[in-house]
């Protein structure tokens, strides 16, 4: 990049020599100017007729390189020497960047709390470069030009994320408990730029809530976009409540490592909004503690198999084992389709974990695999009575790290519409136990799903 591109171009070698001999070494020297001193075209008078072809080549090469004004002489782009350096390149980029927003705006767009793919999506969104219906139409690309979420308006960025009835209801659910009024901004970029100013309370700079609040628009828009794509390409219709719940769950999952329950700067409504970060019991399937609760299954193998198949639900069997407690650990499981026609298996190396940890990881991985298949309801069976009890009764472990892992599991579970957990004896959990044992020689993070090798650190 440090060389003059004209030096290396044989197509204009002769005209370059002629210009040098004529003393025309700058763009200024071959420019015409109007009465106001503004550039009015290239001055090619005097160039020999034999160089007409090269003259046309030169004009093509100079397209977009005209000087700004007669009184502003052109100069080397990379400084006084014309040699490229990193510092000179950075300076040139800074001088031509989008200055419609302050540097703090772009810093917030790329904040490290959000996932990289969410940040990149949002950066594309604020530049209005997403392939929405109107942008597809501008490119003469066939596709859905009408909003698939409301089916009543053309799909623009502004409509899809702010004006659509579906989007408005999603924002309403996502901002529940927070004192944020209906925002009048016309674009997502304007909304994001003024986001913290429309919040009812001042937010301490560099506080944990500042990072959470800044990330909310990014995750909500991301999930609206995923819901739109899911409907177009898969035919799946989501509800605004479901989309808002997914946005919030993903944000809290990303933030869980930074959350401190005792943070004195958090307001009551902010604590309520963050409550899923704290381990809490599943609310859909609570049963009372009795001598023989309904979640404890004690049947023969034949009667048990007939019973769970009659439910016509996706069915999970999971197990885990740790040699040494804690020691070399692995988890495994089997997932049956509702009609019992197909099944998925997995086994996973977990490194050094305790028995309770591997049981949680086993169910966690089974839920993630089930979620990826688009399942909305399931029943799960495991031989860890203590874990099944924690999932069915309002109870926690006496260990903070176990409760944190349990909270992570429950946030995944709550993305489903319906779920039930049952404790069974080991003799009824043979297939899951077999899968867990297959994970014995695996290294930490090694994962096999249907005998296909993956890598996923716990």
Helices and strands as residue ranges (DSSP letters): G 10-12, H 13-21, G 27-30, E 31-33, E 39-42, G 49-51, H 52-61, H 86-96, H 103-109, H 116-126, H 133-138, H 157-158, I 159-163, H 165-174, H 188-193, G 195-197, H 208-234, H 240-255, G 256-258, H 268-273, G 275-277, H 301-310, E 314-323, E 327-336, E 343-353, H 355-372, E 377-382, H 385-392, H 400-413, E 418-423, G 426-428, H 430-438, E 446-449, E 452-455
